[in-house]
Amino acid sequence: MKGWELANQALLWNDLFLILIHATLIYFLGWQAFTRVHFPILLCFGTIAIWFLCAAPT
C-alpha cells in the first residue's frame, strides 16, 4: 500500500496547488473576470461530458 499512499499524497499536493493558483487568479483579476473566463469553458466541457455519458453503450 506504500505506492498508493505516495500517489494519494501527490494528488493532495496537486489539488492544493490548483486551489492556490485559482485563488491567486481570483485575488488579482477579481471573481467576475475569473467567472467570465471559466464559465464558458466549464459549460462547453460539461455539455460534452454529458453527451458522451448519454451516448455510451449500456
Beta strands, then each sheet from edge to edge (+ up, - down):
end
